[in-house]
Amino acid sequence: MSFFINNGQSLFSTETIDPVKIERASIQFDVLNVQFNSILDECYNKCINREQYNEGDLTKGENVCISRCVTKFMTVNKYIGAYMRDKYYYQFTPKNILKHYDDCIDKQRT
Amino acid sequence: MESLNNKEQQEFQKIVEQKQMKDFMRLYSNLVEKCFSDCVEDFTSSKLNNRELTCISKCAEKFLKHSERVGKRFQEQNALMNQNLR
């Protein structure tokens, strides 16, 4: 009866999609993605000798540098997060930091 | 991450695949820009010379290996952080 089964789940399942949950998951994904892309760029610029490409392979020094760079970047992220939470808990909010967004909304209204 | 049911997971997967495609195109154009900027300096001819060609292939290979390594380390560090949060 594989007909009724679609990847181990019934075609007639009663599950519904909660758009709020999807949106939240998608924002969490974006956060991770932005972080990954910054690391990729930052560590390339810090670790790779861009003046001269002597070989396509990563050198030993580059390998070590990249590993440390990734760890350090994420540690900096953690520290800044903790710092902001401790010192500016109430001020460091989207509404406070990105005030101009509200201006844009206001402008649309008038 | 919040637990999604099967249907939501499918929906989310679709979104992620779209994002992945977009991101891949962005990555590609960044790579072209990077290797052009690092390797191409001679404008006495419109053809790439041998030095530029070897530089470009090394640059591209280097970047691919770099992103592979960063990806691996990134995953490791993330797993570690999630463990510490628990």
Backbone of each chain as ProteinMPNN parsed JSONL, in Angstrom:
{"seq_chain_A": "MSFFINNGQSLFSTETIDPVKIERASIQFDVLNVQFNSILDECYNKCINREQYNEGDLTKGENVCISRCVTKFMTVNKYIGAYMRDKYYYQFTPKNILKHYDDCIDKQRT", "coords_chain_A": {"N_chain_A": [[0.836, -1.207, 0.0], [1.95, 1.233, -0.736], [1.196, 3.51, -1.916], [-0.422, 5.038, -0.276], [1.347, 6.071, 1.326], [3.724, 8.497, 1.899], [6.933, 9.184, 1.89], [7.039, 7.908, 4.402], [5.033, 9.197, 5.675], [1.564, 9.846, 6.059], [-0.545, 10.718, 3.325], [-2.814, 11.895, 3.969], [-2.5, 13.354, 6.227], [-3.182, 15.255, 9.164], [-1.735, 17.378, 9.794], [-0.902, 20.815, 10.146], [0.398, 23.86, 8.713], [2.227, 26.18, 10.476], [2.689, 29.433, 9.938], [4.096, 31.28, 11.442], [5.931, 29.805, 12.914], [7.473, 28.815, 10.842], [8.529, 31.159, 9.817], [10.075, 31.99, 11.972], [11.951, 29.934, 12.144], [13.174, 30.364, 9.747], [14.326, 32.872, 10.105], [16.164, 32.238, 12.109], [17.778, 30.585, 10.633], [18.808, 32.436, 8.794], [20.35, 34.057, 10.465], [22.429, 32.34, 11.237], [23.469, 31.892, 8.748], [24.36, 34.414, 7.863], [26.35, 34.778, 9.727], [28.068, 32.677, 9.075], [28.863, 33.425, 6.473], [30.196, 35.834, 6.994], [32.347, 34.89, 8.47], [33.582, 33.314, 6.564], [34.471, 35.241, 4.712], [35.999, 37.007, 6.328], [38.004, 35.329, 7.455], [39.247, 34.438, 5.204], [40.43, 36.757, 4.227], [42.119, 37.319, 6.374], [43.773, 35.102, 6.646], [44.71, 34.022, 4.222], [47.239, 34.377, 1.855], [46.933, 36.86, -0.249], [48.429, 38.201, -2.028], [50.062, 36.602, -3.469], [49.492, 33.675, -5.13], [50.8, 30.851, -4.597], [50.295, 28.14, -4.53], [47.486, 25.938, -5.115], [46.541, 24.412, -3.062], [45.812, 24.567, 0.474], [48.202, 25.958, 2.625], [50.192, 24.674, 5.363], [50.369, 26.576, 7.379], [48.218, 28.249, 6.696], [46.066, 26.513, 7.057], [46.126, 26.098, 9.874], [45.767, 28.705, 10.726], [43.17, 29.272, 9.723], [41.543, 27.484, 11.2], [41.886, 28.491, 13.803], [40.973, 31.061, 13.418], [38.21, 30.746, 12.82], [37.229, 29.733, 15.257], [37.908, 31.863, 16.928], [36.448, 34.008, 15.882], [33.849, 33.199, 16.441], [33.968, 33.177, 19.178], [34.321, 35.867, 19.726], [31.86, 36.767, 18.868], [30.245, 35.539, 20.813], [31.158, 36.86, 23.121], [30.525, 39.545, 22.622], [27.786, 39.321, 22.46], [27.201, 38.557, 25.119], [28.162, 40.786, 26.492], [26.533, 42.856, 25.528], [24.104, 41.92, 26.445], [24.475, 42.016, 29.222], [25.144, 44.737, 29.776], [23.575, 46.465, 28.255], [20.959, 45.673, 28.24], [18.288, 46.601, 28.004], [18.468, 48.656, 26.164], [19.561, 47.589, 23.856], [17.898, 46.724, 21.486], [15.984, 45.768, 18.596], [14.17, 47.84, 17.985], [15.344, 50.061, 19.179], [17.941, 50.206, 18.114], [17.636, 50.162, 15.381], [16.201, 52.511, 14.495], [15.475, 53.924, 12.258], [13.914, 52.277, 10.73], [11.381, 52.477, 11.734], [10.834, 55.085, 11.032], [10.577, 54.812, 8.301], [8.265, 53.283, 8.178], [6.468, 55.112, 9.266], [6.535, 57.103, 7.323], [5.344, 55.805, 5.194], [2.791, 55.743, 6.065], [1.836, 58.379, 6.104]], "CA_chain_A": [[0.0, 0.0, 0.0], [2.902, 2.35, -0.683], [0.339, 4.515, -2.48], [-0.934, 5.954, 0.746], [2.462, 6.508, 2.163], [4.627, 9.41, 1.219], [8.09, 9.336, 2.781], [6.724, 7.466, 5.75], [3.947, 9.941, 6.298], [0.33, 9.683, 5.316], [-0.939, 11.844, 2.472], [-4.008, 12.499, 4.554], [-2.172, 13.783, 7.585], [-3.954, 16.416, 9.576], [-0.802, 18.417, 10.233], [-1.05, 22.102, 9.469], [1.609, 24.663, 8.715], [2.141, 27.423, 11.237], [3.605, 30.349, 9.259], [4.943, 31.97, 12.426], [7.049, 28.911, 13.223], [8.331, 28.762, 9.652], [9.227, 32.448, 9.747], [11.071, 32.006, 13.04], [13.021, 29.017, 11.737], [13.865, 30.972, 8.629], [15.177, 33.931, 10.66], [17.291, 31.569, 12.765], [18.665, 30.134, 9.562], [19.494, 33.61, 8.243], [21.362, 34.498, 11.428], [23.551, 31.414, 11.096], [24.0, 32.062, 7.408], [25.117, 35.668, 7.844], [27.553, 34.536, 10.513], [28.966, 31.823, 8.286], [29.432, 34.187, 5.364], [31.188, 36.785, 7.505], [33.534, 34.114, 8.832], [34.215, 32.906, 5.318], [35.16, 36.403, 4.153], [36.992, 37.52, 7.267], [39.128, 34.422, 7.637], [39.992, 34.406, 3.938], [41.275, 37.957, 4.174], [43.125, 37.32, 7.433], [44.66, 33.931, 6.648], [45.242, 33.629, 2.917], [48.115, 35.355, 1.217], [46.27, 37.22, -1.506], [49.4, 38.832, -2.917], [50.7, 35.604, -4.313], [48.935, 32.328, -5.026], [51.85, 29.915, -5.0], [49.697, 26.83, -4.77], [46.041, 25.883, -4.908], [46.296, 23.804, -1.753], [46.053, 25.391, 1.649], [49.466, 25.61, 3.276], [50.043, 24.275, 6.756], [50.102, 27.789, 8.147], [46.86, 28.703, 6.386], [45.16, 25.579, 7.726], [46.101, 26.39, 11.312], [45.188, 30.039, 10.864], [41.721, 29.212, 9.483], [40.895, 26.846, 12.357], [41.876, 29.429, 14.938], [40.164, 32.21, 13.025], [36.792, 30.401, 12.968], [36.944, 29.664, 16.691], [37.998, 33.192, 17.533], [35.321, 34.821, 15.423], [32.652, 32.797, 17.181], [34.147, 33.595, 20.571], [34.037, 37.306, 19.74], [30.406, 36.847, 18.765], [29.7, 35.185, 22.11], [31.503, 37.903, 24.079], [29.746, 40.75, 22.352], [26.42, 38.994, 22.864], [27.131, 38.591, 26.58], [28.389, 42.175, 26.896], [25.325, 43.614, 25.239], [23.052, 41.442, 27.351], [24.747, 42.484, 30.586], [25.206, 46.181, 29.989], [22.588, 47.264, 27.522], [19.853, 44.748, 28.027], [17.057, 47.255, 27.558], [18.7, 49.533, 25.018], [19.979, 46.861, 22.653], [16.752, 46.041, 20.881], [15.806, 46.218, 17.21], [13.451, 49.128, 17.966], [16.256, 51.136, 19.572], [19.13, 50.274, 17.267], [17.253, 50.409, 13.983], [15.075, 53.451, 14.587], [15.064, 54.424, 10.939], [12.87, 51.424, 10.165], [10.102, 53.051, 12.132], [10.626, 56.276, 10.201], [10.087, 54.35, 6.995], [6.862, 52.883, 8.338], [5.703, 56.343, 9.449], [6.453, 57.791, 6.032], [4.368, 55.086, 4.372], [1.446, 56.028, 6.568], [1.397, 59.747, 5.8]], "C_chain_A": [[0.87, 1.255, 0.0], [2.272, 3.638, -1.213], [-0.133, 5.553, -1.479], [0.181, 6.581, 1.571], [3.401, 7.377, 1.338], [5.779, 9.734, 2.161], [7.751, 8.994, 4.227], [5.629, 8.276, 6.413], [2.705, 9.846, 5.427], [0.023, 10.923, 4.487], [-2.106, 12.597, 3.085], [-3.729, 12.974, 5.976], [-2.921, 15.07, 7.899], [-3.045, 17.558, 10.019], [-1.029, 19.702, 9.448], [0.25, 22.874, 9.581], [1.366, 25.948, 9.494], [3.158, 28.409, 10.65], [4.547, 31.075, 10.225], [6.169, 31.127, 12.75], [8.033, 28.833, 12.062], [9.182, 30.027, 9.573], [10.359, 32.489, 10.783], [12.269, 31.111, 12.667], [13.852, 29.645, 10.629], [14.767, 32.12, 9.09], [16.393, 33.325, 11.348], [18.304, 31.074, 11.748], [19.481, 31.297, 9.006], [20.62, 34.086, 9.165], [22.629, 33.653, 11.28], [24.269, 31.641, 9.774], [24.856, 33.316, 7.286], [26.427, 35.467, 8.584], [28.562, 33.704, 9.704], [29.642, 32.609, 7.172], [30.435, 35.23, 5.83], [32.471, 36.062, 7.852], [34.316, 33.749, 7.575], [35.059, 34.051, 4.747], [36.311, 36.853, 5.038], [38.227, 36.619, 7.307], [39.915, 34.262, 6.333], [40.955, 35.585, 3.899], [42.382, 37.931, 5.213], [44.164, 36.222, 7.246], [45.325, 33.616, 5.31], [46.106, 34.756, 2.349], [47.572, 35.703, -0.162], [47.201, 37.914, -2.487], [49.918, 37.838, -3.936], [50.081, 34.23, -4.087], [49.971, 31.323, -5.508], [51.319, 28.528, -5.274], [48.208, 26.882, -4.486], [45.682, 25.294, -3.566], [46.476, 24.818, -0.639], [47.392, 24.982, 2.245], [49.172, 25.245, 4.722], [49.666, 25.487, 7.624], [48.683, 28.295, 7.935], [45.827, 27.828, 7.084], [44.992, 25.914, 9.201], [45.413, 27.714, 11.553], [43.67, 29.993, 10.727], [40.998, 28.603, 10.688], [40.794, 27.807, 13.529], [40.943, 30.594, 14.664], [38.675, 31.939, 13.239], [36.413, 30.399, 14.444], [36.914, 31.058, 17.308], [36.828, 34.072, 17.14], [34.076, 34.503, 16.251], [32.76, 33.161, 18.649], [33.847, 35.087, 20.702], [32.522, 37.52, 19.707], [29.753, 36.6, 20.124], [29.93, 36.301, 23.132], [30.663, 39.149, 23.881], [28.291, 40.533, 22.747], [26.25, 39.127, 24.367], [27.256, 40.028, 27.082], [27.125, 42.995, 26.706], [24.191, 43.213, 26.172], [23.239, 42.013, 28.752], [24.561, 43.983, 30.729], [24.061, 46.959, 29.369], [21.326, 46.479, 27.275], [18.626, 45.439, 27.438], [17.259, 48.11, 26.316], [18.955, 48.768, 23.726], [18.833, 46.026, 22.091], [16.607, 46.558, 19.454], [15.166, 47.608, 17.14], [14.374, 50.299, 18.283], [17.387, 51.324, 18.582], [18.765, 50.647, 15.837], [16.03, 51.319, 13.926], [14.563, 53.866, 13.212], [14.015, 53.538, 10.275], [11.493, 51.988, 10.482], [9.783, 54.291, 11.318], [10.042, 55.894, 8.857], [8.614, 53.97, 7.079], [5.978, 54.12, 8.469], [5.483, 57.049, 8.123], [5.412, 57.14, 5.127], [2.944, 55.463, 4.759], [0.947, 57.387, 6.097], [1.336, 60.01, 4.303]], "O_chain_A": [[0.546, 2.234, 0.673], [2.785, 4.731, -0.97], [-0.232, 6.746, -1.767], [-0.029, 7.482, 2.383], [3.805, 7.021, 0.231], [5.606, 10.48, 3.125], [8.133, 9.708, 5.153], [5.325, 8.066, 7.588], [2.796, 9.775, 4.201], [0.302, 12.046, 4.908], [-2.357, 13.762, 2.775], [-4.624, 12.991, 6.821], [-3.245, 15.859, 7.012], [-3.508, 18.569, 10.547], [-1.31, 19.678, 8.25], [1.093, 22.584, 10.429], [0.433, 26.7, 9.213], [4.361, 28.237, 10.843], [5.665, 31.438, 9.857], [7.286, 31.634, 12.851], [9.248, 28.792, 12.255], [10.382, 29.976, 9.301], [11.458, 32.965, 10.498], [13.427, 31.484, 12.85], [15.071, 29.482, 10.576], [15.847, 32.323, 8.535], [17.511, 33.818, 11.2], [19.514, 31.132, 11.966], [20.684, 31.172, 8.774], [21.697, 34.468, 8.707], [23.742, 34.175, 11.208], [25.496, 31.591, 9.691], [25.932, 33.294, 6.69], [27.481, 35.92, 8.138], [29.754, 34.01, 9.669], [30.845, 32.477, 6.951], [31.422, 35.488, 5.141], [33.563, 36.553, 7.566], [35.541, 33.861, 7.528], [36.209, 33.854, 4.351], [37.435, 37.054, 4.578], [39.357, 37.097, 7.205], [41.113, 33.982, 6.36], [42.135, 35.435, 3.581], [43.468, 38.458, 4.973], [45.316, 36.39, 7.645], [46.393, 33.006, 5.279], [45.729, 35.928, 2.373], [47.73, 34.943, -1.117], [46.828, 38.185, -3.628], [50.177, 38.171, -5.092], [50.14, 33.689, -2.983], [50.012, 30.983, -6.691], [51.826, 27.818, -6.143], [47.723, 27.731, -3.738], [44.646, 25.627, -2.99], [47.199, 25.803, -0.788], [47.684, 23.792, 2.36], [48.075, 25.468, 5.235], [48.776, 25.421, 8.472], [48.021, 28.72, 8.882], [44.842, 28.325, 7.631], [43.876, 26.002, 9.713], [44.587, 27.847, 12.456], [42.957, 30.605, 11.522], [39.981, 29.125, 11.143], [39.747, 27.921, 14.167], [40.221, 31.056, 15.547], [37.956, 32.785, 13.771], [35.405, 30.986, 14.837], [36.028, 31.392, 18.095], [36.281, 34.798, 17.97], [33.355, 35.396, 16.696], [31.748, 33.426, 19.298], [33.205, 35.52, 21.659], [31.984, 38.353, 20.436], [28.848, 37.323, 20.54], [29.036, 36.648, 23.903], [30.154, 39.734, 24.838], [27.641, 41.426, 23.292], [25.286, 39.728, 24.841], [26.535, 40.436, 27.992], [26.699, 43.729, 27.598], [23.417, 44.054, 26.63], [22.278, 42.441, 29.39], [23.915, 44.456, 31.665], [23.633, 47.985, 29.896], [20.697, 46.604, 26.224], [18.005, 44.938, 26.501], [16.343, 48.274, 25.51], [18.612, 49.232, 22.639], [18.809, 44.801, 22.208], [17.056, 47.661, 19.141], [15.571, 48.446, 16.334], [14.218, 51.39, 17.735], [17.753, 52.451, 18.246], [19.506, 51.365, 15.166], [14.982, 50.958, 13.391], [13.374, 54.125, 13.028], [13.307, 53.979, 9.369], [10.58, 51.986, 9.656], [8.632, 54.534, 10.955], [9.14, 56.552, 8.339], [7.821, 54.281, 6.191], [4.898, 54.193, 7.883], [4.388, 57.531, 7.834], [4.694, 57.819, 4.393], [2.032, 55.501, 3.932], [-0.22, 57.535, 5.735], [0.985, 61.113, 3.884]]}, "seq_chain_B": "MESLNNKEQQEFQKIVEQKQMKDFMRLYSNLVEKCFSDCVEDFTSSKLNNRELTCISKCAEKFLKHSERVGKRFQEQNALMNQNLR", "coords_chain_B": {"N_chain_B": [[16.699, 24.824, 17.918], [13.254, 25.28, 17.22], [10.802, 22.683, 17.306], [9.567, 21.388, 14.307], [6.663, 20.228, 12.624], [6.07, 17.484, 10.279], [5.026, 18.512, 7.844], [5.638, 21.212, 8.074], [8.364, 21.02, 8.175], [8.92, 20.211, 5.563], [8.092, 22.473, 4.171], [9.864, 24.334, 5.216], [12.251, 23.286, 4.32], [12.064, 23.75, 1.587], [12.252, 26.54, 1.551], [14.837, 26.855, 2.566], [16.305, 25.651, 0.533], [15.913, 27.439, -1.56], [17.18, 29.688, -0.496], [19.727, 28.674, -0.339], [20.429, 28.36, -3.006], [20.421, 31.027, -3.888], [22.42, 32.041, -2.26], [24.539, 30.577, -3.131], [24.929, 31.548, -5.73], [25.671, 34.131, -5.094], [28.02, 33.637, -3.695], [29.537, 32.613, -5.75], [29.787, 34.804, -7.529], [31.19, 36.496, -5.872], [33.558, 35.07, -5.665], [34.561, 35.193, -8.252], [35.007, 37.931, -8.393], [36.924, 38.246, -6.382], [39.121, 36.673, -7.316], [39.609, 37.887, -9.74], [40.341, 40.43, -8.898], [42.631, 39.809, -7.408], [44.324, 38.58, -9.245], [44.332, 39.601, -11.881], [46.011, 41.985, -13.581], [47.201, 43.051, -15.727], [46.587, 45.015, -18.448], [47.328, 45.196, -21.078], [46.544, 43.542, -22.97], [43.568, 41.927, -24.159], [43.294, 39.322, -23.695], [43.626, 36.714, -21.255], [46.727, 36.24, -19.733], [49.243, 33.623, -19.339], [50.259, 33.629, -16.732], [48.261, 34.916, -15.319], [46.175, 33.117, -15.728], [47.065, 30.751, -14.397], [47.208, 31.771, -11.844], [44.511, 32.375, -11.358], [43.326, 29.811, -11.388], [44.564, 28.676, -9.2], [43.725, 30.408, -7.225], [40.944, 29.98, -7.222], [40.845, 27.272, -6.481], [42.057, 27.413, -3.991], [40.19, 28.978, -2.616], [37.945, 27.301, -2.589], [38.875, 25.185, -1.035], [39.352, 26.558, 1.275], [36.717, 27.347, 1.993], [35.614, 24.886, 2.46], [37.033, 24.019, 4.705], [36.407, 26.038, 6.562], [33.66, 25.59, 6.761], [33.608, 23.052, 7.978], [34.863, 23.544, 10.468], [33.145, 25.45, 11.463], [30.763, 24.029, 11.815], [31.62, 22.247, 13.805], [32.204, 24.027, 15.933], [29.71, 25.156, 16.351], [28.228, 22.927, 17.173], [29.509, 22.431, 19.544], [28.912, 24.76, 21.006], [26.132, 24.546, 21.204], [26.002, 22.311, 22.795], [27.061, 23.306, 25.172], [25.102, 25.056, 25.9], [23.037, 23.485, 26.733]], "CA_chain_B": [[15.623, 25.196, 17.002], [11.916, 24.813, 17.553], [10.488, 21.476, 16.536], [8.556, 21.59, 13.277], [6.061, 18.967, 12.202], [6.547, 17.037, 8.965], [4.628, 19.449, 6.789], [6.414, 22.44, 8.258], [9.74, 20.708, 7.784], [8.968, 20.233, 4.092], [7.99, 23.88, 3.783], [11.117, 24.982, 5.604], [13.296, 22.773, 3.42], [11.921, 24.485, 0.325], [12.794, 27.885, 1.771], [16.291, 26.749, 2.71], [16.881, 25.37, -0.78], [15.928, 28.715, -2.3], [18.238, 30.512, 0.083], [20.996, 28.036, -0.689], [20.685, 28.684, -4.408], [20.754, 32.45, -3.942], [23.692, 32.203, -1.59], [25.548, 29.975, -3.994], [25.188, 32.502, -6.805], [26.399, 35.248, -4.483], [29.357, 33.12, -3.415], [30.225, 32.471, -7.029], [30.207, 36.103, -8.064], [32.254, 36.982, -4.985], [34.794, 34.366, -6.006], [35.046, 35.785, -9.498], [35.532, 39.259, -8.083], [38.136, 38.059, -5.584], [40.224, 36.181, -8.134], [39.909, 38.927, -10.723], [41.051, 41.503, -8.208], [43.94, 39.348, -6.957], [45.162, 37.972, -10.286], [44.379, 40.271, -13.185], [46.531, 43.341, -13.447], [47.803, 43.479, -16.995], [45.555, 45.34, -19.429], [47.906, 45.461, -22.39], [45.858, 42.651, -23.896], [42.258, 41.526, -23.624], [43.376, 37.888, -23.365], [44.314, 36.399, -20.006], [48.016, 35.595, -19.992], [49.45, 32.369, -18.607], [50.451, 33.884, -15.31], [46.935, 35.207, -14.783], [45.38, 31.883, -15.744], [47.453, 29.856, -13.297], [46.827, 32.444, -10.602], [43.062, 32.229, -11.196], [42.942, 28.454, -10.991], [45.009, 28.476, -7.814], [42.849, 31.23, -6.377], [39.651, 29.3, -7.109], [41.052, 26.061, -5.701], [42.321, 27.85, -2.62], [38.954, 29.431, -1.991], [37.099, 26.135, -2.345], [39.414, 24.449, 0.118], [39.123, 27.433, 2.423], [35.321, 27.301, 2.425], [35.398, 23.551, 2.991], [37.586, 23.985, 6.056], [35.604, 26.915, 7.413], [32.402, 24.888, 7.003], [33.833, 21.981, 8.945], [35.123, 24.134, 11.788], [31.921, 26.155, 11.861], [29.867, 22.993, 12.331], [32.164, 21.766, 15.075], [32.048, 25.052, 16.956], [28.282, 25.276, 16.623], [27.828, 21.768, 17.958], [30.082, 22.641, 20.871], [28.147, 25.803, 21.69], [24.815, 24.007, 21.535], [26.204, 21.409, 23.924], [27.279, 24.096, 26.371], [23.841, 25.705, 26.269], [22.149, 22.509, 27.358]], "C_chain_B": [[14.304, 24.554, 17.413], [11.578, 23.576, 16.726], [9.344, 21.765, 15.564], [7.928, 20.241, 12.964], [6.473, 18.658, 10.758], [6.247, 18.019, 7.846], [5.444, 20.729, 6.857], [7.868, 22.224, 7.845], [9.916, 20.756, 6.273], [8.973, 21.666, 3.575], [9.319, 24.597, 4.037], [12.253, 24.556, 4.678], [13.278, 23.502, 2.087], [12.552, 25.872, 0.44], [14.316, 27.839, 1.822], [16.949, 26.489, 1.359], [16.942, 26.619, -1.65], [17.065, 29.601, -1.822], [19.611, 29.99, -0.325], [21.403, 28.405, -2.115], [21.144, 30.13, -4.551], [22.158, 32.679, -3.413], [24.829, 31.668, -2.446], [25.918, 30.914, -5.141], [26.015, 33.685, -6.294], [27.853, 34.862, -4.228], [30.186, 33.064, -4.693], [30.678, 33.831, -7.562], [31.269, 36.758, -7.193], [33.6, 36.359, -5.331], [35.407, 34.946, -7.274], [35.696, 37.136, -9.22], [36.871, 39.161, -7.354], [39.314, 37.686, -6.486], [40.589, 37.171, -9.238], [40.77, 39.997, -10.068], [42.459, 41.082, -7.803], [44.872, 38.972, -8.113], [45.314, 38.794, -11.565], [44.829, 41.721, -13.03], [47.042, 43.915, -14.761], [46.713, 43.757, -18.021], [46.147, 45.77, -20.765], [47.296, 44.536, -23.437], [44.515, 42.27, -23.304], [42.233, 40.038, -23.304], [44.065, 37.718, -22.01], [45.645, 35.76, -20.346], [48.195, 34.377, -19.084], [49.57, 32.57, -17.106], [49.085, 34.131, -14.64], [46.082, 33.94, -14.705], [45.755, 30.948, -14.604], [47.043, 30.468, -11.964], [45.338, 32.228, -10.33], [42.69, 30.815, -10.765], [43.403, 28.147, -9.575], [44.104, 29.214, -6.84], [41.516, 30.525, -6.146], [39.769, 28.047, -6.24], [41.244, 26.392, -4.225], [41.027, 28.224, -1.919], [38.026, 28.254, -1.666], [37.567, 25.369, -1.124], [39.212, 25.241, 1.399], [37.684, 27.282, 2.918], [34.975, 25.923, 2.995], [35.855, 23.481, 4.456], [36.775, 24.837, 7.017], [34.281, 26.231, 7.753], [32.532, 23.834, 8.07], [34.002, 22.544, 10.346], [33.881, 24.813, 12.347], [30.927, 25.171, 12.477], [30.318, 22.511, 13.698], [31.895, 22.752, 16.201], [30.589, 25.22, 17.351], [27.787, 24.148, 17.497], [28.297, 21.935, 19.396], [29.28, 23.655, 21.669], [26.771, 25.305, 22.1], [24.887, 23.059, 22.724], [26.309, 22.175, 25.219], [25.995, 24.783, 26.846], [22.935, 24.764, 27.025], [22.416, 22.288, 28.831]], "O_chain_B": [[14.267, 23.422, 17.893], [12.018, 23.443, 15.585], [8.305, 22.306, 15.941], [8.605, 19.215, 13.033], [7.137, 19.462, 10.103], [7.102, 18.317, 7.012], [5.884, 21.259, 5.837], [8.51, 23.095, 7.258], [10.913, 21.267, 5.763], [9.738, 22.026, 2.68], [9.819, 25.35, 3.2], [13.104, 25.363, 4.304], [14.323, 23.831, 1.526], [13.282, 26.318, -0.446], [14.999, 28.662, 1.212], [18.013, 27.033, 1.065], [17.906, 26.828, -2.386], [17.807, 30.181, -2.614], [20.528, 30.758, -0.616], [22.561, 28.719, -2.388], [22.123, 30.422, -5.239], [22.967, 33.392, -4.006], [25.925, 32.228, -2.482], [27.094, 31.052, -5.478], [26.925, 34.169, -6.967], [28.78, 35.626, -4.497], [31.365, 33.417, -4.712], [31.821, 33.984, -7.994], [32.136, 37.478, -7.687], [34.638, 37.021, -5.298], [36.616, 35.16, -7.355], [36.772, 37.448, -9.73], [37.818, 39.885, -7.659], [40.374, 38.309, -6.424], [41.754, 37.275, -9.622], [41.792, 40.414, -10.612], [43.383, 41.894, -7.845], [46.092, 39.042, -7.964], [46.329, 38.685, -12.253], [44.14, 42.555, -12.443], [47.282, 45.116, -14.88], [45.991, 42.844, -18.422], [45.572, 46.583, -21.489], [47.501, 44.719, -24.637], [44.341, 42.287, -22.085], [41.273, 39.542, -22.714], [44.969, 38.478, -21.662], [45.698, 34.837, -21.159], [47.396, 34.138, -18.178], [49.051, 31.783, -16.314], [48.804, 33.625, -13.554], [45.359, 33.725, -13.732], [44.882, 30.412, -13.921], [46.586, 29.764, -11.064], [44.949, 31.932, -9.2], [41.846, 30.63, -9.888], [42.718, 27.443, -8.832], [43.765, 28.704, -5.772], [41.018, 30.474, -5.022], [38.925, 27.786, -5.383], [40.679, 25.748, -3.34], [40.794, 27.837, -0.774], [37.403, 28.218, -0.605], [36.765, 24.956, -0.285], [38.94, 24.682, 2.461], [37.452, 27.109, 4.114], [34.147, 25.807, 3.899], [35.152, 22.954, 5.319], [36.486, 24.424, 8.14], [33.829, 26.284, 8.896], [31.688, 23.722, 8.959], [33.367, 22.082, 11.294], [33.607, 24.756, 13.545], [30.329, 25.441, 13.519], [29.519, 22.382, 14.625], [31.424, 22.379, 17.276], [30.267, 25.403, 18.525], [27.027, 24.364, 18.441], [27.573, 21.621, 20.341], [28.999, 23.451, 22.85], [26.295, 25.596, 23.197], [23.975, 23.0, 23.549], [25.741, 21.782, 26.238], [25.825, 25.054, 28.035], [22.149, 25.196, 27.868], [21.731, 21.487, 29.469]]}, "name": "protein", "num_of_chains": 2, "seq": "MSFFINNGQSLFSTETIDPVKIERASIQFDVLNVQFNSILDECYNKCINREQYNEGDLTKGENVCISRCVTKFMTVNKYIGAYMRDKYYYQFTPKNILKHYDDCIDKQRTMESLNNKEQQEFQKIVEQKQMKDFMRLYSNLVEKCFSDCVEDFTSSKLNNRELTCISKCAEKFLKHSERVGKRFQEQNALMNQNLR"}
